[in-house]
Amino acid sequence: MAAEPAADLTIDELAQRTGMTVRNVRAHQSRGLLPPPAVRGRTGFYGPEHVARIELIRELQADGFNLELIRRLLDSAGSSAAALRFTRALRAPFGDEAPEVVTVEELTKRWGTPDPKLLRRAEELGLLRPLGGDRFEEVSPRLGRVSSELAELGVSARQALEVAARLRRHADSVADTFIRLFVETVWKPFEAAGRPEERWPEVSEALERLRPLAAESLVAVFGLAMDDAAERAFGRQLARFPGPSRR
């Protein structure tokens, strides 16, 4: 059997290693966020699990989790590794896009107008995040490329943004459907079983697998809907064409 990693850091060394103060380390211990040290003689020694736990706490705090919620999560998960995997699965973006920085000049060129109302609307929809000055973070560059191509088809920037708004409302409904599915079929049975430590990896894996499955099923169903909509719309349009003339 592999030996356990040695617990050989004093509290001062642990604080120095993690960039914390000794006072904060002790505060985490008193809140139940850190497991007790291994005591040898009269000195407590800390190991890699304590370092990983502090790093996880800092990461979760940066993402808006309060200390009480972090404590409950760590108590349920049993280990920093299990808690970290679950929280990363929970917070990981469903898309595979990396935001890009764009300037007002670039957006004006794309949209064909310097109208500041379009910038405000894009911010309201969560498509742009101001970075200061004339720079913005474009959350979905893919949507930006779509709007550029729509402009080539004669669709105005205002129309494209309103389409994005309607799509977002529908997407929110779809997302809620999948999250409810996860909660009902995975999370609630897990809760009813008392959140056993050995099942945390199973729950994390289910959440990780949900992401691509949700995306694939949405694309597939949308393809069917688009086919039907096109057939209905253009079937009506073609029906208006005059029939062949009779002589």
C-alpha positions in Angstrom: 0.0 0.0 0.0 1.2 3.5 -0.8 2.2 5.6 2.2 0.1 8.5 3.2 1.7 11.9 2.4 3.6 13.2 5.4 2.0 15.8 7.5 5.1 17.9 8.3 4.0 21.5 8.2 3.6 23.5 11.3 0.8 26.0 11.4 3.2 28.8 10.6 4.6 26.9 7.6 1.1 26.1 6.5 0.1 29.8 6.6 3.2 30.7 4.7 2.6 28.0 2.1 -1.0 29.1 1.4 -0.5 32.8 1.8 -2.8 33.0 4.8 -2.3 34.3 8.3 -2.0 31.9 11.2 -5.1 33.7 12.7 -7.1 32.8 9.5 -5.9 29.2 9.6 -7.1 28.9 13.2 -10.4 30.6 12.3 -11.0 28.0 9.5 -10.3 25.2 12.0 -12.7 26.7 14.5 -15.4 26.8 11.8 -14.9 23.2 10.9 -13.4 24.0 7.5 -10.1 22.3 8.1 -9.5 18.8 9.6 -7.5 18.7 12.8 -3.7 18.4 12.4 -1.7 15.3 13.3 -0.3 15.9 16.8 3.2 14.8 17.6 4.3 15.7 21.0 2.7 19.1 21.6 2.9 20.3 18.0 0.2 20.0 15.4 1.4 19.2 11.9 -0.4 19.7 8.6 -0.1 18.0 5.3 -1.2 18.1 1.6 -4.8 17.7 2.4 -4.8 20.9 4.5 -3.1 22.8 1.7 -5.6 21.5 -0.9 -8.5 22.3 1.5 -7.4 25.9 1.9 -6.8 26.4 -1.8 -10.3 25.0 -2.4 -11.9 27.3 0.2 -10.2 30.3 -1.4 -11.4 29.2 -4.9 -15.0 28.7 -3.7 -15.0 32.1 -1.9 -13.8 33.8 -5.0 -16.8 32.3 -6.8 -19.2 33.7 -4.2 -19.7 30.7 -1.9 -19.9 31.8 1.8 -18.0 29.9 4.5 -21.0 28.1 5.9 -22.0 26.7 2.6 -18.4 25.7 1.9 -18.3 23.9 5.3 -21.5 22.0 4.6 -20.2 21.0 1.2 -16.9 19.8 2.6 -18.7 17.9 5.4 -20.9 16.1 2.9 -18.2 15.4 0.3 -15.7 14.1 2.9 -12.6 15.1 0.9 -11.4 18.2 -0.9 -11.0 16.2 -4.1 -14.6 15.1 -4.1 -15.9 18.6 -3.3 -13.6 20.2 -5.8 -14.8 17.9 -8.6 -18.4 18.6 -7.8 -18.0 22.3 -7.6 -16.0 22.4 -10.8 -18.7 20.4 -12.6 -21.3 22.8 -11.1 -19.5 25.9 -12.2 -18.0 24.8 -15.5 -19.4 26.6 -18.5 -21.7 24.5 -20.6 -20.2 26.0 -23.8 -16.7 25.5 -25.0 -16.1 29.2 -25.9 -13.6 31.6 -24.5 -14.7 35.2 -24.3 -12.9 37.7 -26.4 -12.2 41.4 -26.0 -13.7 43.7 -28.6 -13.7 47.5 -29.0 -16.5 49.9 -29.7 -14.9 50.6 -33.1 -15.1 46.9 -34.0 -18.7 46.6 -32.8 -19.6 49.7 -34.8 -18.1 48.2 -37.9 -19.9 44.9 -37.3 -23.3 46.5 -36.7 -22.9 49.3 -39.2 -23.9 51.9 -36.7 -22.4 53.7 -33.7 -25.8 53.7 -31.8 -25.0 53.5 -28.1 -28.4 51.9 -27.4 -27.2 48.7 -29.1 -24.3 48.5 -26.7 -26.7 48.9 -23.7 -29.0 46.3 -25.1 -26.2 43.8 -25.6 -25.1 44.4 -22.0 -28.6 43.9 -20.8 -28.7 40.5 -22.6 -25.4 39.5 -21.0 -23.6 39.4 -24.4 -21.1 42.1 -23.6 -19.4 43.0 -20.3 -17.7 46.5 -20.0 -14.0 46.4 -19.3 -13.6 50.2 -19.2 -12.8 52.7 -21.8 -14.0 51.5 -25.2 -13.3 47.8 -24.5 -15.8 45.0 -23.9 -15.6 41.3 -23.2 -17.7 39.4 -25.7 -19.1 36.5 -23.8 -19.9 34.4 -26.9 -17.7 35.2 -29.9 -19.8 32.6 -31.8 -22.9 34.8 -31.5 -20.8 37.7 -32.6 -19.9 35.9 -35.8 -23.5 34.9 -36.4 -24.6 38.6 -36.1 -21.9 39.5 -38.7 -23.2 36.9 -41.1 -26.8 38.0 -40.4 -25.8 41.6 -41.3 -24.6 40.3 -44.7 -28.1 38.9 -45.2 -29.7 42.3 -44.5 -30.6 41.7 -40.9 -30.0 44.8 -38.7 -28.1 44.6 -35.5 -31.2 45.6 -33.6 -33.1 42.7 -35.1 -30.3 40.3 -34.4 -30.2 41.4 -30.7 -34.0 41.0 -30.3 -33.7 37.5 -31.9 -31.0 36.8 -29.3 -33.3 38.0 -26.6 -36.1 35.7 -27.7 -33.7 32.8 -28.0 -32.4 33.4 -24.5 -35.9 33.2 -23.1 -36.4 29.9 -24.8 -33.0 28.7 -23.8 -33.7 29.6 -20.1 -36.7 27.3 -20.3 -34.7 24.5 -21.8 -32.0 24.9 -19.3 -34.5 24.8 -16.4 -35.9 21.6 -17.8 -32.6 19.8 -17.8 -31.6 21.1 -14.3 -35.0 19.9 -12.9 -34.3 16.6 -14.5 -30.9 16.4 -12.8 -32.4 17.4 -9.4 -35.3 15.0 -9.6 -33.4 11.9 -10.9 -29.9 12.4 -9.3 -29.8 14.9 -6.6 -33.0 14.2 -4.6 -32.3 10.4 -4.4 -28.7 11.3 -3.3 -30.1 13.7 -0.6 -32.6 11.1 0.5 -29.8 8.6 1.0 -28.1 11.1 3.3 -25.5 12.3 0.7 -23.1 9.3 1.3 -19.5 10.2 0.8 -18.8 7.3 -1.6 -21.6 8.5 -4.0 -20.2 12.1 -4.6 -18.1 11.0 -7.6 -21.3 9.4 -9.1 -23.2 12.7 -8.7 -20.3 14.7 -10.1 -20.1 12.4 -13.1 -23.8 12.7 -13.8 -23.6 16.5 -13.8 -20.5 16.4 -16.1 -22.3 14.0 -18.5 -25.5 16.2 -18.5 -23.7 19.0 -20.3 -22.9 17.4 -23.6 -26.2 15.4 -23.5 -28.2 18.6 -23.0 -26.4 20.3 -25.9 -26.7 17.4 -28.3 -30.4 16.8 -27.6 -31.2 20.5 -28.0 -29.4 20.7 -31.3 -31.1 17.5 -32.5 -34.6 18.7 -31.5 -33.9 22.2 -33.0 -33.0 20.6 -36.3 -36.3 18.8 -36.4 -38.2 21.9 -35.4 -36.3 24.0 -38.1 -37.2 21.5 -40.8 -40.8 21.5 -39.8 -40.9 25.3 -39.6 -39.2 25.8 -43.0 -41.6 23.3 -44.6 -44.7 25.0 -43.2 -43.5 28.6 -44.0 -42.3 27.9 -47.5 -45.1 25.5 -48.3 -47.5 28.4 -47.7 -45.3 30.7 -49.8 -45.0 28.2 -52.7 -48.8 27.6 -52.6 -49.3 31.2 -53.6 -47.3 30.8 -56.8 -49.6 30.8 -59.9 -50.2 27.3 -61.3 -49.1 26.4 -64.9 -51.1 28.4 -67.4 -53.5 26.5 -69.5 -53.9 27.1 -73.2 
